[in-house]
Amino acid sequence: MISFDANGVCDHCNSFIEHTLPNWPVKHDGEAKLRLIADKIKREGEGKDFDCIIGMSGGIDSSYLTYIAKEKLGLRPLVFHVDAGWNSQEAVNNIEKIVDGLGLDLYTEVIDWGEMRDLQLAYFKSGVPNIDTPQDHAFFATMYKFAQKYGVKNILTGANLSTECVRNPVEWMYYQSDAVQLKDIYRRFGTGSLKNFPVTSILWHKLYLPYIKGIKVIRPLNYFPYLKNEAIDLLVKRFGWQPYPRKHFESRFTRFYESYWLFSRFGYDVRRVQYSSLILTDQMSRDQAMDLLKLPPFDEKTIEQDIEYVANKLNISVDQLKQYFEAPKKSYHDYHSQKWLYDLGARVMKFLSLEVGGKR
């Protein structure tokens, strides 16, 4: 799903130059606009214990966002964390350091592990690449449900164009919020029922919550220059925050999935996407990226330990996990989905200039 023009430039780069850059808030008085947004959040939060919620994983984006929200914008966020059972110790430590260092309150929602485990195993059995969908789905579904339950109007997220302007191809990582596909895969391969697992849907969180309930998702990191290495340096010096080898490695499962499973089973190297974003935003040279891509995406010395850890956590044998690895490869095409609705929504959002980033 990649194409090149007559000059050898790919559609991802052309889309960034032609569409993302001209519409990136940081290029249009972004910081001033963010101040106005922050002032509105403060007014809406008057008299409440907190004026917004921030979903925090312990990774660089959400950690830096929390610092900016409290220290630079003067907001009173509730730090919201979803524990799906795969937190690394580094992630736990980083969350504690940021929350304690900023004097904020932390709310942690723990996902029913029995259901999470069964759903993740269903995804392994399905053969699709995107076996991390259960964890991602739980993250934002839980946060949306919390916001609706307690009347929170503003959700701040660390999603940003500076490090994520190039998106993973849908074939690699299908839409994690597609409840139709999630339920279909679980119906075919699950062994129980999802009584407690939080489920969302695109119509609920893209239409009902923002336009009926007035719950808005705001991406503050898009409104001012966000340089990843500078943010890491600040967090390390200010809070003793611990960096990760790569993006998303705060989750033990995501580290296994993105570095080993996608690459070794399907040949998908997510570093190409991550590095491409950094190249386009002048945070990495192409030569640096090409040199890094010569190295394997996972640590060859410890990968067997990671495989054993994942198998033990899921209460299956290493041999069973390897059988899933060798099983026929499938894709989202093989299961029911709402992709047509996502495609329609993307076209509408692009046309109305409500969505910036990604291929047009």
C-alpha positions in Angstrom: 0.0 0.0 0.0 2.8 2.4 -0.8 3.3 4.2 -4.1 6.0 6.5 -5.5 5.8 9.5 -7.8 8.0 10.2 -10.8 10.7 11.6 -8.6 10.8 8.5 -6.4 9.0 10.2 -3.5 6.5 8.0 -1.6 2.9 9.0 -1.0 3.5 9.2 2.8 6.1 11.9 2.3 4.0 13.7 -0.3 1.0 13.6 2.0 3.1 15.1 4.9 4.3 17.9 2.7 1.1 18.7 0.9 -1.5 18.1 3.7 0.0 17.6 7.2 2.5 20.6 7.2 0.0 23.2 6.0 -2.6 22.1 8.5 -0.3 21.4 11.5 -1.5 23.6 14.4 2.1 24.4 15.4 2.5 26.3 12.1 -0.5 28.6 12.8 0.0 30.3 16.1 -0.3 27.0 17.8 0.9 28.0 21.3 -1.5 30.9 21.4 -4.4 28.7 20.4 -3.3 26.1 23.0 -3.4 28.8 25.7 -7.0 29.6 24.7 -7.9 25.9 24.8 -6.3 25.7 28.3 -8.2 28.7 29.5 -11.5 27.1 28.3 -10.6 23.9 30.1 -10.0 25.8 33.3 -13.3 27.6 33.1 -15.2 24.3 32.5 -13.4 22.7 35.4 -14.1 25.4 38.0 -15.3 23.9 41.3 -14.3 20.4 40.3 -11.4 18.2 41.7 -9.8 18.2 38.3 -10.4 19.9 35.0 -9.3 17.2 32.5 -7.9 13.7 32.4 -4.7 12.5 30.8 -4.2 8.9 29.8 -0.7 8.0 30.9 1.2 4.9 30.0 4.6 5.9 31.3 5.9 6.4 27.8 7.6 9.6 26.6 4.6 11.2 24.9 2.1 10.9 27.8 4.8 11.7 30.4 5.9 14.9 28.7 2.2 15.9 28.1 1.5 15.5 31.8 4.4 17.8 32.6 3.3 20.4 30.0 -0.3 20.3 31.2 0.5 21.0 34.8 3.6 23.2 34.6 3.2 25.1 31.4 -0.6 25.3 31.0 -1.6 25.4 34.6 -4.2 22.7 34.3 -5.3 20.3 37.0 -5.4 16.9 35.3 -6.3 13.6 36.8 -3.7 11.2 35.6 -5.6 8.1 34.2 -3.8 4.8 33.8 -5.2 1.5 32.5 -3.4 -1.6 33.8 -3.9 -4.4 31.3 -1.5 -6.7 33.0 1.6 -6.0 30.9 3.3 -2.9 32.6 7.1 -3.0 32.7 8.6 -2.0 36.0 10.1 1.0 34.2 6.6 2.1 33.2 5.4 1.8 36.8 8.3 3.7 38.1 8.0 6.5 35.5 4.3 7.0 36.2 5.0 7.3 39.9 7.9 9.7 39.4 5.8 12.1 37.1 2.7 11.9 39.3 4.6 12.5 42.6 6.9 15.1 41.1 4.0 17.2 39.8 1.8 16.6 42.9 -1.0 15.1 40.8 -3.6 12.4 41.6 -3.4 9.0 39.8 -6.4 6.8 39.0 -5.7 3.3 37.9 -8.2 1.0 36.2 -7.3 -2.6 36.3 -8.7 -4.7 33.4 -10.1 -8.2 34.3 -7.1 -10.3 33.6 -9.0 -13.5 32.9 -10.9 -11.8 30.1 -7.9 -10.0 28.8 -5.9 -13.2 28.6 -8.7 -15.1 26.8 -9.1 -12.2 24.3 -5.4 -12.0 23.6 -5.2 -15.7 23.1 -8.1 -15.4 20.7 -6.1 -12.9 18.6 -3.1 -15.3 18.6 -5.4 -18.1 17.4 -6.9 -15.8 14.7 -3.6 -15.5 12.9 -3.9 -11.7 12.4 -0.9 -9.4 12.8 -2.5 -7.0 15.2 -2.4 -9.1 18.4 -2.0 -6.0 20.5 -5.5 -4.8 19.7 -7.1 -6.1 23.0 -4.7 -4.0 25.1 -5.1 -0.8 22.9 -8.9 -1.2 22.8 -9.1 -1.5 26.6 -7.0 1.6 27.0 -9.1 4.1 25.2 -12.5 2.4 25.8 -11.9 2.6 29.6 -10.9 6.2 29.4 -13.9 7.2 27.3 -16.3 5.4 29.7 -14.7 7.1 32.7 -15.1 10.5 31.1 -18.7 9.8 30.3 -19.5 8.5 33.7 -18.0 11.4 35.6 -18.9 14.2 33.2 -15.3 15.0 32.2 -15.4 17.2 29.1 -11.7 17.2 28.1 -9.4 14.2 27.5 -5.8 15.1 26.8 -3.8 12.6 24.8 -0.1 12.4 23.9 -0.9 11.5 20.3 1.1 13.8 18.1 2.4 14.6 14.6 6.0 15.2 15.6 6.7 11.5 16.2 3.6 9.9 14.6 3.0 11.8 11.3 3.5 8.6 9.4 1.0 5.9 10.4 1.4 2.2 10.4 -0.3 0.6 7.3 -3.7 -0.9 8.1 -2.4 -4.3 7.0 0.1 -4.1 9.8 -2.1 -2.7 12.6 -5.8 -2.7 11.9 -8.0 -0.2 13.7 -7.9 -1.2 17.3 -11.3 0.4 18.0 -13.2 -1.8 15.6 -15.5 -3.5 18.1 -17.1 -5.6 15.3 -13.8 -7.3 14.4 -12.9 -7.7 18.1 -16.2 -9.4 18.9 -16.0 -11.6 15.8 -12.5 -12.8 16.6 -13.5 -13.5 20.2 -16.7 -15.3 19.1 -14.7 -17.6 16.9 -11.7 -18.2 19.2 -12.5 -17.1 22.7 -13.6 -19.6 25.4 -15.8 -17.4 27.7 -17.6 -14.1 27.6 -16.5 -10.5 27.8 -18.6 -9.4 30.8 -16.2 -6.9 32.2 -13.9 -6.0 29.3 -14.5 -2.4 28.1 -15.8 -2.2 24.5 -16.1 0.9 22.5 -17.2 1.6 18.9 -16.3 4.2 16.3 -19.8 5.7 16.3 -19.8 6.0 20.1 -16.5 7.7 20.6 -16.3 9.6 17.3 -19.9 10.9 17.1 -21.9 10.4 20.2 -19.4 11.4 22.9 -17.9 14.5 21.1 -21.1 15.8 19.5 -23.8 14.7 21.9 -22.0 14.6 25.2 -19.5 17.3 24.4 -16.5 15.2 25.4 -13.5 16.4 23.4 -10.1 14.7 22.8 -7.3 17.3 22.6 -3.7 16.7 21.4 -1.7 19.5 23.0 1.7 18.2 21.7 0.6 19.3 18.2 0.4 23.0 19.2 4.1 23.7 20.0 7.5 22.3 18.8 7.8 18.9 20.4 11.2 17.4 20.0 11.5 13.9 21.4 15.1 13.9 22.6 14.7 17.3 24.3 11.6 16.0 26.1 13.4 12.9 27.3 16.3 15.0 28.6 14.0 17.3 30.5 12.1 14.4 32.1 15.3 12.6 33.0 16.8 15.6 34.7 13.6 16.9 36.3 12.0 13.6 37.5 14.6 10.8 37.1 12.4 9.4 34.3 13.8 6.3 32.7 14.0 6.1 28.9 13.0 3.1 26.9 15.0 1.5 24.0 12.1 2.3 21.6 8.7 3.8 21.4 5.9 1.8 23.1 8.3 -0.4 25.0 6.7 0.6 28.3 4.4 -2.5 27.8 6.1 -5.9 28.0 3.6 -7.3 25.5 3.9 -4.4 23.1 7.7 -4.7 23.2 7.4 -8.4 22.3 4.7 -7.8 19.7 6.3 -4.8 17.8 9.9 -5.9 18.0 9.6 -9.7 17.5 6.2 -11.0 16.5 5.4 -8.5 13.7 8.9 -8.6 12.3 9.7 -12.3 12.6 6.3 -13.7 11.6 5.1 -11.1 9.1 8.2 -9.1 8.1 6.7 -5.9 9.3 9.3 -3.5 10.9 7.5 -0.7 12.7 10.8 1.1 13.1 10.4 2.1 9.4 7.2 4.0 10.4 8.7 5.5 13.6 11.9 6.6 12.0 10.1 8.0 8.9 8.1 10.3 11.2 11.3 11.5 12.9 13.0 12.1 9.5 10.1 14.1 8.2 10.1 16.3 11.3 13.9 16.8 11.2 14.7 14.8 14.3 16.7 12.1 12.6 18.6 11.8 9.3 17.8 9.1 6.8 21.3 7.8 7.1 20.9 7.3 10.8 17.7 5.5 10.3 19.2 3.2 7.6 22.1 2.3 9.9 19.7 1.5 12.8 17.6 -0.7 10.4 20.7 -2.9 9.8 20.3 -4.1 13.4 17.6 -6.6 14.4 14.5 -4.9 16.0 14.8 -7.2 19.1 17.5 -8.1 21.5 18.8 -11.4 20.2 20.3 -12.2 23.7 17.1 -11.8 25.6 14.3 -12.7 23.1 13.9 -16.2 24.3 13.3 -14.8 27.8 10.7 -12.5 26.4 9.0 -15.4 24.6 9.0 -17.4 27.8 7.6 -14.5 29.8 4.7 -13.9 27.4 3.9 -17.7 27.3 4.0 -18.0 31.1 1.9 -14.8 31.5 -0.7 -16.2 29.2 -0.6 -19.6 30.9 0.4 -21.5 27.8 3.6 -23.4 27.0 6.4 -22.0 24.9 5.7 -24.7 22.4 2.1 -23.6 22.1 3.2 -20.0 21.5 5.5 -21.2 18.8 2.6 -23.1 17.2 0.7 -19.9 16.9 3.8 -18.4 15.3 3.9 -21.1 12.7 0.1 -21.1 12.0 -1.3 -19.8 8.7 -1.1 -16.0 8.5 -4.4 -14.1 8.3 -5.4 -10.4 8.1 -8.3 -8.2 9.1 -9.9 -9.1 5.7 -10.6 -12.6 7.0 -13.0 -11.4 9.7 -16.0 -9.1 10.0 -15.2 -5.5 10.4 -16.4 -1.9 10.0 -13.5 -0.8 7.7 -16.0 0.7 5.3 -17.1 3.0 8.1 -13.5 4.0 9.0 -12.8 4.7 5.3 -15.9 6.9 5.1 -15.1 8.7 8.3 -11.5 9.4 7.2 -12.7 10.9 3.9 -15.2 13.1 5.7 -12.7 14.2 8.4 -10.0 15.0 5.8 -12.5 17.0 3.7 -13.6 19.0 6.7 -9.9 19.5 7.7 -10.7 17.9 11.1 -8.0 15.3 10.8 -4.3 16.0 10.2 -1.7 13.4 9.4 -1.5 10.1 7.7 -2.0 9.4 4.0 -4.8 11.2 2.2 
